[in-house]
Amino acid sequence: MKKFIIFVIFLICFSFLFGENPQNSWKALEQATRALDEDDPASALRYAEIAKELRQKEYKEKISILESAIILLPVQQVGDLIPDVLYVLESRNSYDAVNLINELLDKLGASYFSNSITNIQLYLENYLEYPEADYLIGKVYMYEGEYDIAKEYYARALSFSDILDVPDTQLDIKFDLAYLAQLQGDEKLYEESLLSILEESSYYSPVGENYSYSLATINAAKQPRLADKYFLLYRIDSKKFIPAYVKIANFYHENKVEDKAFFAITLGTLAAFTRINEILSMRNCEYEYTNLHNFFELATTYADINDWMLNNNIWNNFMLFADYVSNYDNKSLSNEMYSCIENYCPVVSLRNIAKKSY
């Protein structure tokens, strides 16, 4: 691994001196991403480092344009409000600064900056960092088995997650950090990483607007009732958090933290059911949920739904849900789940366990 790092450092230095490099940061990052997808970690690291250098250059130029314009006395005298500053800059023909400010206002609006030119300065300074590039560098080191270095870059990317072009990228970083922790056997970091994802779930977080609804779904699952009525009454639209529900549920189950496990298992079950039901409704205009057997029979005819369920351990989560509900003596609900798993699950071992469970 050390040879790889030394080689890449040499490659980066050589490329800066003699190589033909991309002309802007996003293009360099695009090439880095493509290189990693093509199993070329050395080139990926090279382009990611170039992307960071170019990002610094781009925003230092912008900062210089703004600072050179607003440091002048006439601008200082009008105060900090953006309209006042713009008026003076336009009257002085400071078009580069005017265009820069207007570009940011068109993109984000004056309210984003609290109508303050100082906040525009701070915004530009913050963008000297490039969290997407740090994340990709972390993935390169992850690829090479340098987990501690990868962890540092993931942490750095997360520390600047507020400037990610795609905010949900922070979820990807946290999932990768959780996977890294799992590989290292770091249960504390694994749990923390998943919980940091679920802090944003309005169904999982105790301060979330849907948390009381989640508690209602838990209580209902413990009460004897028909299975089909349960899935008619309760739905959770929370698709982007499904992998986190499933992973933290399995973690708590394996560590015998039963209350936390059942909470996450139930959210994962309902969120997965809701997502699949939504897809079935979009693909079949006449489809309407009536019972679990019809639901699973139709869902398993689609290869992409089958693959998604397998890749995200959804069947295992359904099995855990049935097990926990059975322990609460809600046999109607658990038996219906076991029956569906036995008949429709493609995992033979789960089918056999389900067959013996009711």
Backbone torsions as a table, in degrees:
resi	resn	phi	psi	omega
1	MET	NA	-37.8	-179.9
2	LYS	-64.2	-37.4	177.8
3	LYS	-61.3	-38.7	178.5
4	PHE	-61.8	-45.6	-178.2
5	ILE	-63.4	-44.9	179.8
6	ILE	-62.7	-41.7	179.0
7	PHE	-61.9	-42.7	-177.7
8	VAL	-68.5	-39.4	177.3
9	ILE	-59.3	-44.1	177.7
10	PHE	-62.0	-43.0	-177.6
11	LEU	-64.0	-40.5	180.0
12	ILE	-65.5	-46.7	-179.7
13	CYS	-61.0	-42.7	-179.9
14	PHE	-63.5	-41.6	-176.5
15	SER	-67.9	-36.6	178.5
16	PHE	-65.2	-33.1	-177.1
17	LEU	-84.5	-40.6	-169.7
18	PHE	-125.9	-17.9	-173.1
19	GLY	-80.4	162.7	173.3
20	GLU	-91.6	111.6	-173.7
21	ASN	-107.5	158.1	175.5
22	PRO	-58.8	155.7	-175.6
23	GLN	-93.7	-10.0	176.1
24	ASN	-143.3	162.8	-170.4
25	SER	-67.6	-41.4	-176.3
26	TRP	-68.3	-32.7	177.8
27	LYS	-68.6	-39.5	178.1
28	ALA	-64.0	-41.2	179.4
29	LEU	-66.7	-37.1	177.1
30	GLU	-60.9	-42.0	178.7
31	GLN	-68.9	-35.3	177.2
32	ALA	-63.6	-43.5	179.6
33	THR	-63.3	-43.1	179.5
34	ARG	-63.6	-40.3	-179.6
35	ALA	-63.9	-40.8	179.0
36	LEU	-67.6	-38.5	176.6
37	ASP	-61.7	-28.4	-178.8
38	GLU	-95.3	16.7	177.8
39	ASP	59.5	42.0	176.5
40	ASP	-122.6	76.0	-173.7
41	PRO	-64.4	-31.9	-180.0
42	ALA	-63.3	-47.2	178.1
43	SER	-66.5	-37.3	178.6
44	ALA	-60.1	-44.8	-179.9
45	LEU	-66.5	-40.9	178.5
46	ARG	-58.3	-50.7	-177.0
47	TYR	-68.6	-33.3	178.3
48	ALA	-65.9	-40.3	177.3
49	GLU	-67.0	-37.9	176.0
50	ILE	-63.6	-40.4	178.7
51	ALA	-59.0	-41.9	179.4
52	LYS	-64.9	-41.9	178.9
53	GLU	-62.9	-44.5	-179.7
54	LEU	-66.4	-37.9	177.8
55	ARG	-60.5	-44.0	177.6
56	GLN	-59.1	-46.7	-178.7
57	LYS	-61.7	-45.5	-177.6
58	GLU	-60.9	-45.3	-175.0
59	TYR	-82.8	-24.8	172.6
60	LYS	-65.3	-36.5	176.5
61	GLU	-64.6	-42.1	179.0
62	LYS	-66.1	-42.3	179.0
63	ILE	-62.4	-41.0	179.6
64	SER	-63.5	-42.3	178.8
65	ILE	-60.0	-46.0	-177.6
66	LEU	-68.9	-47.0	-177.0
67	GLU	-64.3	-38.3	179.5
68	SER	-63.6	-30.4	-178.1
69	ALA	-82.4	-42.8	-172.0
70	ILE	-88.2	-7.2	179.2
71	ILE	-77.8	-15.7	-178.8
72	LEU	-67.1	145.9	-173.6
73	LEU	-56.8	-45.9	-179.8
74	PRO	-57.8	-33.9	179.0
75	VAL	-74.4	-41.4	179.5
76	GLN	-60.9	-34.0	-175.0
77	GLN	-70.8	-22.7	-176.9
78	VAL	-88.4	-5.9	177.1
79	GLY	94.7	-155.1	-167.6
80	ASP	-108.5	-9.8	-176.5
81	LEU	-68.8	133.5	-174.5
82	ILE	-59.1	-46.1	-179.7
83	PRO	-60.0	-38.1	179.6
84	ASP	-67.6	-42.1	179.1
85	VAL	-65.1	-43.5	179.2
86	LEU	-60.5	-40.1	-178.8
87	TYR	-60.0	-46.2	-179.3
88	VAL	-67.4	-43.3	-179.6
89	LEU	-62.2	-39.1	178.8
90	GLU	-67.2	-39.2	179.4
91	SER	-67.3	-23.2	179.9
92	ARG	-98.7	7.3	179.2
93	ASN	59.1	34.7	177.2
94	SER	-86.0	68.3	-168.8
95	TYR	-67.6	-34.1	179.1
96	ASP	-60.9	-44.7	179.7
97	ALA	-68.8	-40.0	179.4
98	VAL	-62.5	-45.8	179.9
99	ASN	-63.3	-39.4	179.1
100	LEU	-62.6	-46.9	-179.6
101	ILE	-64.5	-45.9	-179.0
102	ASN	-64.1	-34.8	177.4
103	GLU	-61.8	-41.9	178.9
104	LEU	-70.6	-37.5	178.1
105	LEU	-66.9	-38.3	177.6
106	ASP	-65.2	-35.2	-177.1
107	LYS	-77.4	-42.2	-170.0
108	LEU	-121.0	-22.3	-178.4
109	GLY	89.7	150.8	-177.9
110	ALA	-64.6	-32.2	-178.5
111	SER	-63.7	-30.0	178.7
112	TYR	-60.0	-34.3	-179.1
113	PHE	-98.6	10.2	-176.7
114	SER	53.1	32.8	178.0
115	ASN	58.3	27.0	-174.8
116	SER	-114.1	128.9	177.7
117	ILE	-69.5	-29.9	176.9
118	THR	-62.6	-38.9	179.2
119	ASN	-67.7	-29.8	174.1
120	ILE	-66.1	-40.5	175.8
121	GLN	-59.1	-47.7	-178.8
122	LEU	-63.1	-38.2	178.1
123	TYR	-60.2	-47.2	-179.5
124	LEU	-64.0	-39.8	179.5
125	GLU	-64.9	-37.1	178.9
126	ASN	-63.5	-34.3	-176.9
127	TYR	-78.7	5.4	169.5
128	LEU	-65.7	-24.3	176.0
129	GLU	-82.4	157.7	-179.7
130	TYR	-136.9	81.5	-175.0
131	PRO	-60.7	-31.9	177.9
132	GLU	-62.3	-38.0	179.0
133	ALA	-70.5	-40.3	177.1
134	ASP	-61.8	-40.4	178.5
135	TYR	-61.8	-43.8	-178.7
136	LEU	-67.4	-38.3	177.0
137	ILE	-62.5	-40.0	175.7
138	GLY	-59.1	-40.5	179.9
139	LYS	-67.2	-33.8	176.8
140	VAL	-63.5	-47.6	-179.9
141	TYR	-67.1	-31.6	174.4
142	MET	-63.2	-44.1	178.9
143	TYR	-58.2	-37.1	-177.1
144	GLU	-88.9	1.5	178.0
145	GLY	82.1	10.3	177.7
146	GLU	-91.2	75.2	-169.8
147	TYR	-66.3	-39.1	-178.3
148	ASP	-66.1	-40.3	177.8
149	ILE	-67.7	-41.9	178.0
150	ALA	-58.2	-42.6	-179.6
151	LYS	-59.7	-39.9	179.6
152	GLU	-63.1	-42.4	-179.1
153	TYR	-71.6	-36.8	175.5
154	TYR	-61.3	-44.3	-179.7
155	ALA	-62.9	-40.7	179.0
156	ARG	-64.3	-43.3	178.8
157	ALA	-61.2	-40.9	179.9
158	LEU	-67.6	-31.5	-179.4
159	SER	-68.2	-17.4	176.3
160	PHE	-119.2	30.6	-176.2
161	SER	-66.0	-19.1	-179.7
162	ASP	-69.3	-13.2	179.2
163	ILE	-111.9	13.2	174.3
164	LEU	-63.1	135.2	179.0
165	ASP	-61.9	-37.5	175.1
166	VAL	-113.7	103.7	-173.6
167	PRO	-53.2	-35.6	-177.5
168	ASP	-70.1	-6.2	174.8
169	THR	-60.0	-28.8	179.2
170	GLN	-62.2	-29.4	175.6
171	LEU	-65.8	-40.6	178.0
172	ASP	-62.1	-42.1	180.0
173	ILE	-62.9	-44.0	-179.2
174	LYS	-66.8	-36.8	176.0
175	PHE	-64.9	-41.5	178.8
176	ASP	-66.9	-35.7	177.3
177	LEU	-66.3	-38.3	177.1
178	ALA	-65.1	-41.5	178.8
179	TYR	-63.7	-41.4	177.7
180	LEU	-60.8	-44.6	179.2
181	ALA	-61.4	-38.6	178.7
182	GLN	-63.4	-42.1	178.6
183	LEU	-63.1	-35.0	-178.9
184	GLN	-86.9	-3.3	-178.6
185	GLY	70.7	25.1	-179.0
186	ASP	-93.3	87.7	-175.7
187	GLU	-64.9	-34.6	-179.2
188	LYS	-63.7	-48.9	179.1
189	LEU	-66.5	-36.9	179.0
190	TYR	-60.0	-50.1	179.0
191	GLU	-62.8	-45.5	-178.8
192	GLU	-60.7	-40.4	-178.9
193	SER	-64.8	-43.8	179.1
194	LEU	-68.0	-40.7	179.4
195	LEU	-65.9	-33.0	178.3
196	SER	-66.9	-28.9	173.4
197	ILE	-70.3	-46.0	-173.6
198	LEU	-75.8	-11.7	172.5
199	GLU	-58.3	-27.0	-177.6
200	GLU	-89.3	-5.5	178.3
201	SER	-83.5	121.8	-179.7
202	SER	-69.5	-14.3	178.3
203	TYR	-90.5	-29.3	-175.8
204	TYR	-94.6	-40.2	-176.6
205	SER	-69.9	133.0	179.4
206	PRO	-60.1	-21.6	178.2
207	VAL	-97.1	4.1	-179.7
208	GLY	-73.3	151.0	-175.7
209	GLU	-68.2	-20.5	-179.2
210	ASN	-105.6	10.6	-175.6
211	TYR	-63.9	-41.1	179.8
212	SER	-63.8	-34.1	175.7
213	TYR	-64.2	-40.8	178.3
214	SER	-59.9	-42.6	178.8
215	LEU	-61.6	-36.1	178.5
216	ALA	-65.4	-38.0	179.0
217	THR	-66.9	-34.2	178.5
218	ILE	-66.7	-48.3	-179.4
219	ASN	-62.5	-39.4	-179.3
220	ALA	-66.7	-36.9	-179.3
221	ALA	-67.0	-21.7	-180.0
222	LYS	-85.6	-12.5	-176.8
223	GLN	-95.6	137.4	177.1
224	PRO	-60.1	118.5	176.9
225	ARG	-160.3	164.4	179.5
226	LEU	-66.4	139.2	-177.3
227	ALA	-59.7	-44.8	-176.3
228	ASP	-64.4	-31.1	178.2
229	LYS	-68.5	-35.9	179.8
230	TYR	-61.5	-46.9	-177.6
231	PHE	-78.4	-14.7	170.6
232	LEU	-77.5	-34.5	-175.4
233	LEU	-83.5	-35.0	-169.4
234	TYR	-119.4	128.6	176.3
235	ARG	-138.1	150.5	176.7
236	ILE	-133.7	111.6	178.7
237	ASP	-88.9	90.8	-172.6
238	SER	-151.6	49.9	-167.5
239	LYS	-64.2	-35.5	-175.2
240	LYS	-73.2	-13.2	-179.8
241	PHE	-100.3	-0.3	-176.8
242	ILE	-55.5	-48.6	179.5
243	PRO	-58.3	-35.7	179.9
244	ALA	-70.6	-40.6	176.3
245	TYR	-57.5	-47.4	-175.8
246	VAL	-65.4	-43.1	-177.9
247	LYS	-68.1	-45.5	-178.3
248	ILE	-70.7	-31.6	176.8
249	ALA	-62.5	-46.9	-179.4
250	ASN	-65.8	-36.9	178.6
251	PHE	-61.8	-48.5	-179.3
252	TYR	-68.9	-35.1	177.9
253	HIS	-62.9	-46.5	-179.3
254	GLU	-65.0	-29.5	179.2
255	ASN	-93.4	8.2	175.2
256	LYS	59.0	35.2	172.2
257	VAL	-97.0	81.2	-162.7
258	GLU	-66.9	-40.2	-179.1
259	ASP	-63.0	-46.6	179.5
260	LYS	-67.0	-37.1	179.5
261	ALA	-63.3	-48.4	-176.9
262	PHE	-65.2	-36.2	177.4
263	PHE	-59.8	-50.4	-178.4
264	ALA	-69.9	-38.1	178.2
265	ILE	-59.6	-44.2	-178.8
266	THR	-65.6	-44.1	178.1
267	LEU	-62.8	-41.8	178.4
268	GLY	-63.5	-40.5	179.4
269	THR	-64.0	-50.2	-177.8
270	LEU	-68.6	-37.6	179.3
271	ALA	-66.7	-41.3	178.1
272	ALA	-66.5	-44.9	177.8
273	PHE	-58.5	-46.5	-178.7
274	THR	-60.8	-42.9	-179.3
275	ARG	-65.0	-46.6	-179.7
276	ILE	-64.1	-42.8	179.4
277	ASN	-61.3	-37.6	177.8
278	GLU	-64.0	-42.9	179.3
279	ILE	-64.6	-42.9	179.4
280	LEU	-62.0	-38.1	179.7
281	SER	-67.6	-36.0	179.6
282	MET	-71.4	-32.8	-175.6
283	ARG	-89.0	-19.3	-177.9
284	ASN	-132.3	102.9	-174.6
285	CYS	-63.3	-23.3	-179.1
286	GLU	-94.0	-4.6	-177.6
287	TYR	-71.6	137.6	171.4
288	GLU	-148.3	132.4	-177.5
289	TYR	-61.6	130.7	176.7
290	THR	-124.9	-42.6	178.8
291	ASN	-156.8	165.3	-174.6
292	LEU	-64.7	-40.3	-178.1
293	HIS	-62.8	-45.4	177.5
294	ASN	-63.6	-38.0	178.5
295	PHE	-60.1	-53.4	-178.0
296	PHE	-68.5	-35.4	179.4
297	GLU	-60.6	-42.8	179.5
298	LEU	-75.2	-43.2	-176.8
299	ALA	-59.1	-40.0	-175.4
300	THR	-78.6	0.4	173.5
301	THR	-82.6	-10.6	-178.9
302	TYR	-101.7	121.2	-176.7
303	ALA	-62.5	-38.8	-177.4
304	ASP	-68.8	-34.7	176.5
305	ILE	-68.3	-42.1	176.9
306	ASN	-58.9	-46.6	-179.5
307	ASP	-62.6	-43.7	-179.9
308	TRP	-61.8	-42.8	-179.9
309	MET	-64.5	-40.1	179.4
310	LEU	-70.1	-45.7	-176.4
311	ASN	-66.1	-26.4	-177.7
312	ASN	-107.3	13.2	177.4
313	ASN	56.9	35.3	-178.6
314	ILE	-68.5	-39.7	179.7
315	TRP	-62.1	-40.7	178.3
316	ASN	-63.0	-38.1	178.9
317	ASN	-67.1	-39.1	175.6
318	PHE	-60.8	-40.9	178.8
319	MET	-63.5	-43.7	178.2
320	LEU	-62.8	-39.2	178.0
321	PHE	-60.6	-45.7	178.3
322	ALA	-61.3	-41.7	-179.8
323	ASP	-62.3	-46.5	-177.2
324	TYR	-68.5	-41.2	178.5
325	VAL	-63.1	-37.9	177.2
326	SER	-63.0	-39.7	178.3
327	ASN	-63.9	-26.6	176.3
328	TYR	-87.8	8.6	174.7
329	ASP	68.3	25.8	173.4
330	ASN	-95.2	74.2	-171.7
331	LYS	-67.4	-32.2	-179.8
332	SER	-60.2	-46.4	-178.8
333	LEU	-71.5	-45.4	-177.1
334	SER	-66.9	-41.8	-178.9
335	ASN	-64.4	-37.0	177.6
336	GLU	-65.3	-39.4	177.4
337	MET	-65.6	-45.7	178.7
338	TYR	-59.0	-42.1	-179.0
339	SER	-62.1	-41.3	179.9
340	CYS	-68.6	-39.8	178.1
341	ILE	-64.1	-42.5	179.4
342	GLU	-60.8	-38.5	-173.1
343	ASN	-89.1	-25.8	-170.4
344	TYR	-124.7	-14.8	-177.9
345	CYS	-73.3	132.4	-179.8
346	PRO	-80.3	-8.4	-179.8
347	VAL	-87.6	111.0	-173.1
348	VAL	-59.5	-42.7	-177.4
349	SER	-61.9	-39.3	178.2
350	LEU	-69.5	-37.8	178.0
351	ARG	-60.9	-44.0	-178.8
352	ASN	-65.1	-39.7	178.5
353	ILE	-66.6	-42.5	-179.8
354	ALA	-61.9	-40.9	-179.2
355	LYS	-59.8	-33.3	-178.3
356	LYS	-88.7	-2.0	-170.7
357	SER	-96.7	-5.7	-179.2
358	TYR	-142.6	NA	NA
